Every structure is written in C-alpha cells, then in structure tokens.
Amino acid sequence: MNAGLGIYWFFLPLAVAISLVYSASRHEPIGQIVRNALRLFGKIVAFMIVTTIVLLLINTQV
C-alpha cells in the first residue's frame, strides 16, 4: 500500500465517532441516534468523496 494513502484510513473511524457524538448530543432514543448517525456518516463520506474528486480534477488540470 502507498504510504501516503495510509493516513486516509483514519478518516472512517473519525467520521463514525463524529456522527455518533453529534447525533447523541441531539437525540435521546437510541434508535434515533443510530438513524441520524448513519445519515450524517453518509453525508460526511459523500462530501469527502466529492471534495477529493474536485481536488484531483483541479490537480490534473495544471
């Protein structure tokens, strides 16, 4: 594996932790916490993928 890409694996547990803590601070029932945490995790991952694609496109245009 490329050493430069290894750091990106830390993104997944970080996104899970952020999603769970944020959702737990907003809701009481465990069902709502999990549902909203999954939704927020999806949004974070989607944002990071789109951002990565845009940056790769910008980088290859130069």
mmCIF file as gemmi writes it, N, C-alpha and C atoms, coordinates in Angstrom:
data_model
loop_
_atom_site.group_PDB
_atom_site.id
_atom_site.type_symbol
_atom_site.label_atom_id
_atom_site.label_alt_id
_atom_site.label_comp_id
_atom_site.label_asym_id
_atom_site.label_entity_id
_atom_site.label_seq_id
_atom_site.pdbx_PDB_ins_code
_atom_site.Cartn_x
_atom_site.Cartn_y
_atom_site.Cartn_z
_atom_site.occupancy
_atom_site.B_iso_or_equiv
_atom_site.pdbx_formal_charge
_atom_site.auth_seq_id
_atom_site.auth_asym_id
_atom_site.pdbx_PDB_model_num
ATOM 1 N N . MET Axp A 1 ? 0.844 -1.182 0 1 0 ? 1 A 1
ATOM 2 C CA . MET Axp A 1 ? 0 0 0 1 0 ? 1 A 1
ATOM 3 C C . MET Axp A 1 ? 0.885 1.241 0 1 0 ? 1 A 1
ATOM 4 N N . ASN Axp A 2 ? 0.422 2.256 -0.649 1 0 ? 2 A 1
ATOM 5 C CA . ASN Axp A 2 ? 1.14 3.517 -0.71 1 0 ? 2 A 1
ATOM 6 C C . ASN Axp A 2 ? 1.128 4.177 0.67 1 0 ? 2 A 1
ATOM 7 N N . ALA Axp A 3 ? 2.288 4.579 1.155 1 0 ? 3 A 1
ATOM 8 C CA . ALA Axp A 3 ? 2.393 5.171 2.488 1 0 ? 3 A 1
ATOM 9 C C . ALA Axp A 3 ? 1.615 6.476 2.591 1 0 ? 3 A 1
ATOM 10 N N . GLY Axp A 4 ? 1.512 7.215 1.503 1 0 ? 4 A 1
ATOM 11 C CA . GLY Axp A 4 ? 0.796 8.487 1.518 1 0 ? 4 A 1
ATOM 12 C C . GLY Axp A 4 ? -0.705 8.313 1.653 1 0 ? 4 A 1
ATOM 13 N N . LEU Axp A 5 ? -1.231 7.19 1.219 1 0 ? 5 A 1
ATOM 14 C CA . LEU Axp A 5 ? -2.674 6.955 1.3 1 0 ? 5 A 1
ATOM 15 C C . LEU Axp A 5 ? -3.089 6.293 2.602 1 0 ? 5 A 1
ATOM 16 N N . GLY Axp A 6 ? -2.146 5.784 3.37 1 0 ? 6 A 1
ATOM 17 C CA . GLY Axp A 6 ? -2.456 5.091 4.615 1 0 ? 6 A 1
ATOM 18 C C . GLY Axp A 6 ? -3.168 5.965 5.632 1 0 ? 6 A 1
ATOM 19 N N . ILE Axp A 7 ? -2.882 7.234 5.626 1 0 ? 7 A 1
ATOM 20 C CA . ILE Axp A 7 ? -3.493 8.142 6.6 1 0 ? 7 A 1
ATOM 21 C C . ILE Axp A 7 ? -5.001 8.295 6.359 1 0 ? 7 A 1
ATOM 22 N N . TYR Axp A 8 ? -5.449 8.061 5.137 1 0 ? 8 A 1
ATOM 23 C CA . TYR Axp A 8 ? -6.87 8.226 4.832 1 0 ? 8 A 1
ATOM 24 C C . TYR Axp A 8 ? -7.741 7.171 5.493 1 0 ? 8 A 1
ATOM 25 N N . TRP Axp A 9 ? -7.153 6.053 5.93 1 0 ? 9 A 1
ATOM 26 C CA . TRP Axp A 9 ? -7.939 5.026 6.634 1 0 ? 9 A 1
ATOM 27 C C . TRP Axp A 9 ? -8.39 5.525 8.005 1 0 ? 9 A 1
ATOM 28 N N . PHE Axp A 10 ? -7.734 6.535 8.551 1 0 ? 10 A 1
ATOM 29 C CA . PHE Axp A 10 ? -8.162 7.108 9.828 1 0 ? 10 A 1
ATOM 30 C C . PHE Axp A 10 ? -9.447 7.913 9.675 1 0 ? 10 A 1
ATOM 31 N N . PHE Axp A 11 ? -9.794 8.251 8.442 1 0 ? 11 A 1
ATOM 32 C CA . PHE Axp A 11 ? -10.999 9.034 8.191 1 0 ? 11 A 1
ATOM 33 C C . PHE Axp A 11 ? -12.27 8.283 8.588 1 0 ? 11 A 1
ATOM 34 N N . LEU Axp A 12 ? -12.336 6.994 8.305 1 0 ? 12 A 1
ATOM 35 C CA . LEU Axp A 12 ? -13.562 6.239 8.572 1 0 ? 12 A 1
ATOM 36 C C . LEU Axp A 12 ? -13.918 6.187 10.061 1 0 ? 12 A 1
ATOM 37 N N . PRO Axp A 13 ? -13.003 5.773 10.955 1 0 ? 13 A 1
ATOM 38 C CA . PRO Axp A 13 ? -13.372 5.786 12.377 1 0 ? 13 A 1
ATOM 39 C C . PRO Axp A 13 ? -13.652 7.192 12.909 1 0 ? 13 A 1
ATOM 40 N N . LEU Axp A 14 ? -12.945 8.181 12.371 1 0 ? 14 A 1
ATOM 41 C CA . LEU Axp A 14 ? -13.19 9.555 12.789 1 0 ? 14 A 1
ATOM 42 C C . LEU Axp A 14 ? -14.584 10.009 12.388 1 0 ? 14 A 1
ATOM 43 N N . ALA Axp A 15 ? -15.006 9.688 11.172 1 0 ? 15 A 1
ATOM 44 C CA . ALA Axp A 15 ? -16.349 10.047 10.707 1 0 ? 15 A 1
ATOM 45 C C . ALA Axp A 15 ? -17.415 9.33 11.523 1 0 ? 15 A 1
ATOM 46 N N . VAL Axp A 16 ? -17.18 8.071 11.887 1 0 ? 16 A 1
ATOM 47 C CA . VAL Axp A 16 ? -18.131 7.329 12.72 1 0 ? 16 A 1
ATOM 48 C C . VAL Axp A 16 ? -18.245 7.989 14.093 1 0 ? 16 A 1
ATOM 49 N N . ALA Axp A 17 ? -17.111 8.324 14.687 1 0 ? 17 A 1
ATOM 50 C CA . ALA Axp A 17 ? -17.125 8.945 16.014 1 0 ? 17 A 1
ATOM 51 C C . ALA Axp A 17 ? -17.827 10.298 15.994 1 0 ? 17 A 1
ATOM 52 N N . ILE Axp A 18 ? -17.534 11.112 15.003 1 0 ? 18 A 1
ATOM 53 C CA . ILE Axp A 18 ? -18.174 12.423 14.886 1 0 ? 18 A 1
ATOM 54 C C . ILE Axp A 18 ? -19.683 12.261 14.734 1 0 ? 18 A 1
ATOM 55 N N . SER Axp A 19 ? -20.099 11.337 13.89 1 0 ? 19 A 1
ATOM 56 C CA . SER Axp A 19 ? -21.527 11.116 13.65 1 0 ? 19 A 1
ATOM 57 C C . SER Axp A 19 ? -22.249 10.668 14.909 1 0 ? 19 A 1
ATOM 58 N N . LEU Axp A 20 ? -21.654 9.727 15.623 1 0 ? 20 A 1
ATOM 59 C CA . LEU Axp A 20 ? -22.299 9.219 16.836 1 0 ? 20 A 1
ATOM 60 C C . LEU Axp A 20 ? -22.374 10.279 17.935 1 0 ? 20 A 1
ATOM 61 N N . VAL Axp A 21 ? -21.291 10.988 18.156 1 0 ? 21 A 1
ATOM 62 C CA . VAL Axp A 21 ? -21.284 12.002 19.216 1 0 ? 21 A 1
ATOM 63 C C . VAL Axp A 21 ? -22.254 13.135 18.888 1 0 ? 21 A 1
ATOM 64 N N . TYR Axp A 22 ? -22.243 13.592 17.653 1 0 ? 22 A 1
ATOM 65 C CA . TYR Axp A 22 ? -23.147 14.676 17.273 1 0 ? 22 A 1
ATOM 66 C C . TYR Axp A 22 ? -24.603 14.233 17.403 1 0 ? 22 A 1
ATOM 67 N N . SER Axp A 23 ? -24.918 13.036 16.927 1 0 ? 23 A 1
ATOM 68 C CA . SER Axp A 23 ? -26.298 12.547 16.999 1 0 ? 23 A 1
ATOM 69 C C . SER Axp A 23 ? -26.731 12.298 18.443 1 0 ? 23 A 1
ATOM 70 N N . ALA Axp A 24 ? -25.823 11.792 19.259 1 0 ? 24 A 1
ATOM 71 C CA . ALA Axp A 24 ? -26.158 11.534 20.656 1 0 ? 24 A 1
ATOM 72 C C . ALA Axp A 24 ? -26.393 12.83 21.421 1 0 ? 24 A 1
ATOM 73 N N . SER Axp A 25 ? -25.746 13.905 20.993 1 0 ? 25 A 1
ATOM 74 C CA . SER Axp A 25 ? -25.948 15.177 21.678 1 0 ? 25 A 1
ATOM 75 C C . SER Axp A 25 ? -27.267 15.84 21.275 1 0 ? 25 A 1
ATOM 76 N N . ARG Axp A 26 ? -27.881 15.355 20.208 1 0 ? 26 A 1
ATOM 77 C CA . ARG Axp A 26 ? -29.121 15.945 19.718 1 0 ? 26 A 1
ATOM 78 C C . ARG Axp A 26 ? -30.367 15.128 20.045 1 0 ? 26 A 1
ATOM 79 N N . HIS Axp A 27 ? -30.214 13.82 20.271 1 0 ? 27 A 1
ATOM 80 C CA . HIS Axp A 27 ? -31.367 12.945 20.448 1 0 ? 27 A 1
ATOM 81 C C . HIS Axp A 27 ? -31.19 12.054 21.669 1 0 ? 27 A 1
ATOM 82 N N . GLU Axp A 28 ? -32.301 11.594 22.239 1 0 ? 28 A 1
ATOM 83 C CA . GLU Axp A 28 ? -32.279 10.711 23.402 1 0 ? 28 A 1
ATOM 84 C C . GLU Axp A 28 ? -32.443 9.24 23.04 1 0 ? 28 A 1
ATOM 85 N N . PRO Axp A 29 ? -33.474 8.855 22.269 1 0 ? 29 A 1
ATOM 86 C CA . PRO Axp A 29 ? -33.674 7.435 21.995 1 0 ? 29 A 1
ATOM 87 C C . PRO Axp A 29 ? -32.559 6.862 21.117 1 0 ? 29 A 1
ATOM 88 N N . ILE Axp A 30 ? -32.131 5.636 21.45 1 0 ? 30 A 1
ATOM 89 C CA . ILE Axp A 30 ? -31.017 5.017 20.735 1 0 ? 30 A 1
ATOM 90 C C . ILE Axp A 30 ? -31.336 4.813 19.254 1 0 ? 30 A 1
ATOM 91 N N . GLY Axp A 31 ? -32.581 4.535 18.936 1 0 ? 31 A 1
ATOM 92 C CA . GLY Axp A 31 ? -32.965 4.346 17.538 1 0 ? 31 A 1
ATOM 93 C C . GLY Axp A 31 ? -32.753 5.603 16.714 1 0 ? 31 A 1
ATOM 94 N N . GLN Axp A 32 ? -33.138 6.717 17.281 1 0 ? 32 A 1
ATOM 95 C CA . GLN Axp A 32 ? -32.945 7.998 16.589 1 0 ? 32 A 1
ATOM 96 C C . GLN Axp A 32 ? -31.466 8.344 16.466 1 0 ? 32 A 1
ATOM 97 N N . ILE Axp A 33 ? -30.7 8.033 17.506 1 0 ? 33 A 1
ATOM 98 C CA . ILE Axp A 33 ? -29.262 8.314 17.477 1 0 ? 33 A 1
ATOM 99 C C . ILE Axp A 33 ? -28.603 7.547 16.339 1 0 ? 33 A 1
ATOM 100 N N . VAL Axp A 34 ? -28.911 6.253 16.247 1 0 ? 34 A 1
ATOM 101 C CA . VAL Axp A 34 ? -28.285 5.416 15.218 1 0 ? 34 A 1
ATOM 102 C C . VAL Axp A 34 ? -28.719 5.854 13.821 1 0 ? 34 A 1
ATOM 103 N N . ARG Axp A 35 ? -30.014 6.108 13.651 1 0 ? 35 A 1
ATOM 104 C CA . ARG Axp A 35 ? -30.526 6.538 12.345 1 0 ? 35 A 1
ATOM 105 C C . ARG Axp A 35 ? -29.86 7.829 11.883 1 0 ? 35 A 1
ATOM 106 N N . ASN Axp A 36 ? -29.832 8.8 12.76 1 0 ? 36 A 1
ATOM 107 C CA . ASN Axp A 36 ? -29.235 10.092 12.395 1 0 ? 36 A 1
ATOM 108 C C . ASN Axp A 36 ? -27.716 9.997 12.245 1 0 ? 36 A 1
ATOM 109 N N . ALA Axp A 37 ? -27.087 9.144 13.035 1 0 ? 37 A 1
ATOM 110 C CA . ALA Axp A 37 ? -25.641 8.96 12.901 1 0 ? 37 A 1
ATOM 111 C C . ALA Axp A 37 ? -25.304 8.342 11.544 1 0 ? 37 A 1
ATOM 112 N N . LEU Axp A 38 ? -26.088 7.371 11.104 1 0 ? 38 A 1
ATOM 113 C CA . LEU Axp A 38 ? -25.856 6.763 9.786 1 0 ? 38 A 1
ATOM 114 C C . LEU Axp A 38 ? -26.068 7.782 8.672 1 0 ? 38 A 1
ATOM 115 N N . ARG Axp A 39 ? -27.1 8.586 8.812 1 0 ? 39 A 1
ATOM 116 C CA . ARG Axp A 39 ? -27.378 9.613 7.799 1 0 ? 39 A 1
ATOM 117 C C . ARG Axp A 39 ? -26.236 10.634 7.751 1 0 ? 39 A 1
ATOM 118 N N . LEU Axp A 40 ? -25.78 11.078 8.911 1 0 ? 40 A 1
ATOM 119 C CA . LEU Axp A 40 ? -24.685 12.045 8.965 1 0 ? 40 A 1
ATOM 120 C C . LEU Axp A 40 ? -23.387 11.429 8.447 1 0 ? 40 A 1
ATOM 121 N N . PHE Axp A 41 ? -23.129 10.171 8.775 1 0 ? 41 A 1
ATOM 122 C CA . PHE Axp A 41 ? -21.94 9.487 8.27 1 0 ? 41 A 1
ATOM 123 C C . PHE Axp A 41 ? -21.958 9.451 6.744 1 0 ? 41 A 1
ATOM 124 N N . GLY Axp A 42 ? -23.098 9.152 6.173 1 0 ? 42 A 1
ATOM 125 C CA . GLY Axp A 42 ? -23.23 9.144 4.713 1 0 ? 42 A 1
ATOM 126 C C . GLY Axp A 42 ? -22.96 10.509 4.114 1 0 ? 42 A 1
ATOM 127 N N . LYS Axp A 43 ? -23.472 11.55 4.76 1 0 ? 43 A 1
ATOM 128 C CA . LYS Axp A 43 ? -23.244 12.907 4.262 1 0 ? 43 A 1
ATOM 129 C C . LYS Axp A 43 ? -21.763 13.287 4.333 1 0 ? 43 A 1
ATOM 130 N N . ILE Axp A 44 ? -21.103 12.914 5.432 1 0 ? 44 A 1
ATOM 131 C CA . ILE Axp A 44 ? -19.678 13.223 5.587 1 0 ? 44 A 1
ATOM 132 C C . ILE Axp A 44 ? -18.858 12.5 4.528 1 0 ? 44 A 1
ATOM 133 N N . VAL Axp A 45 ? -19.139 11.211 4.332 1 0 ? 45 A 1
ATOM 134 C CA . VAL Axp A 45 ? -18.4 10.431 3.335 1 0 ? 45 A 1
ATOM 135 C C . VAL Axp A 45 ? -18.643 10.986 1.934 1 0 ? 45 A 1
ATOM 136 N N . ALA Axp A 46 ? -19.891 11.306 1.619 1 0 ? 46 A 1
ATOM 137 C CA . ALA Axp A 46 ? -20.202 11.858 0.292 1 0 ? 46 A 1
ATOM 138 C C . ALA Axp A 46 ? -19.471 13.179 0.075 1 0 ? 46 A 1
ATOM 139 N N . PHE Axp A 47 ? -19.468 14.035 1.081 1 0 ? 47 A 1
ATOM 140 C CA . PHE Axp A 47 ? -18.775 15.315 0.973 1 0 ? 47 A 1
ATOM 141 C C . PHE Axp A 47 ? -17.284 15.103 0.746 1 0 ? 47 A 1
ATOM 142 N N . MET Axp A 48 ? -16.689 14.176 1.473 1 0 ? 48 A 1
ATOM 143 C CA . MET Axp A 48 ? -15.26 13.916 1.319 1 0 ? 48 A 1
ATOM 144 C C . MET Axp A 48 ? -14.937 13.335 -0.059 1 0 ? 48 A 1
ATOM 145 N N . ILE Axp A 49 ? -15.8 12.481 -0.586 1 0 ? 49 A 1
ATOM 146 C CA . ILE Axp A 49 ? -15.574 11.917 -1.919 1 0 ? 49 A 1
ATOM 147 C C . ILE Axp A 49 ? -15.666 13.001 -2.983 1 0 ? 49 A 1
ATOM 148 N N . VAL Axp A 50 ? -16.703 13.836 -2.895 1 0 ? 50 A 1
ATOM 149 C CA . VAL Axp A 50 ? -16.859 14.921 -3.871 1 0 ? 50 A 1
ATOM 150 C C . VAL Axp A 50 ? -15.683 15.888 -3.78 1 0 ? 50 A 1
ATOM 151 N N . THR Axp A 51 ? -15.28 16.234 -2.58 1 0 ? 51 A 1
ATOM 152 C CA . THR Axp A 51 ? -14.151 17.141 -2.393 1 0 ? 51 A 1
ATOM 153 C C . THR Axp A 51 ? -12.871 16.543 -2.972 1 0 ? 51 A 1
ATOM 154 N N . THR Axp A 52 ? -12.65 15.262 -2.733 1 0 ? 52 A 1
ATOM 155 C CA . THR Axp A 52 ? -11.463 14.596 -3.264 1 0 ? 52 A 1
ATOM 156 C C . THR Axp A 52 ? -11.468 14.596 -4.787 1 0 ? 52 A 1
ATOM 157 N N . ILE Axp A 53 ? -12.609 14.318 -5.381 1 0 ? 53 A 1
ATOM 158 C CA . ILE Axp A 53 ? -12.716 14.311 -6.848 1 0 ? 53 A 1
ATOM 159 C C . ILE Axp A 53 ? -12.436 15.693 -7.415 1 0 ? 53 A 1
ATOM 160 N N . VAL Axp A 54 ? -13.014 16.722 -6.8 1 0 ? 54 A 1
ATOM 161 C CA . VAL Axp A 54 ? -12.785 18.092 -7.278 1 0 ? 54 A 1
ATOM 162 C C . VAL Axp A 54 ? -11.305 18.455 -7.167 1 0 ? 54 A 1
ATOM 163 N N . LEU Axp A 55 ? -10.689 18.124 -6.057 1 0 ? 55 A 1
ATOM 164 C CA . LEU Axp A 55 ? -9.275 18.443 -5.893 1 0 ? 55 A 1
ATOM 165 C C . LEU Axp A 55 ? -8.396 17.663 -6.871 1 0 ? 55 A 1
ATOM 166 N N . LEU Axp A 56 ? -8.745 16.41 -7.14 1 0 ? 56 A 1
ATOM 167 C CA . LEU Axp A 56 ? -7.993 15.632 -8.124 1 0 ? 56 A 1
ATOM 168 C C . LEU Axp A 56 ? -8.142 16.236 -9.524 1 0 ? 56 A 1
ATOM 169 N N . LEU Axp A 57 ? -9.349 16.688 -9.846 1 0 ? 57 A 1
ATOM 170 C CA . LEU Axp A 57 ? -9.569 17.323 -11.148 1 0 ? 57 A 1
ATOM 171 C C . LEU Axp A 57 ? -8.781 18.613 -11.279 1 0 ? 57 A 1
ATOM 172 N N . ILE Axp A 58 ? -8.772 19.388 -10.216 1 0 ? 58 A 1
ATOM 173 C CA . ILE Axp A 58 ? -8.005 20.638 -10.229 1 0 ? 58 A 1
ATOM 174 C C . ILE Axp A 58 ? -6.523 20.333 -10.362 1 0 ? 58 A 1
ATOM 175 N N . ASN Axp A 59 ? -6.063 19.327 -9.663 1 0 ? 59 A 1
ATOM 176 C CA . ASN Axp A 59 ? -4.638 18.979 -9.675 1 0 ? 59 A 1
ATOM 177 C C . ASN Axp A 59 ? -4.192 18.455 -11.042 1 0 ? 59 A 1
ATOM 178 N N . THR Axp A 60 ? -5.049 17.746 -11.742 1 0 ? 60 A 1
ATOM 179 C CA . THR Axp A 60 ? -4.658 17.201 -13.033 1 0 ? 60 A 1
ATOM 180 C C . THR Axp A 60 ? -4.792 18.228 -14.159 1 0 ? 60 A 1
ATOM 181 N N . GLN Axp A 61 ? -5.472 19.329 -13.913 1 0 ? 61 A 1
ATOM 182 C CA . GLN Axp A 61 ? -5.636 20.374 -14.926 1 0 ? 61 A 1
ATOM 183 C C . GLN Axp A 61 ? -4.377 21.219 -15.071 1 0 ? 61 A 1
ATOM 184 N N . VAL Axp A 62 ? -3.559 21.234 -14.063 1 0 ? 62 A 1
ATOM 185 C CA . VAL Axp A 62 ? -2.362 22.088 -14.061 1 0 ? 62 A 1
ATOM 186 C C . VAL Axp A 62 ? -1.276 21.52 -14.916 1 0 ? 62 A 1
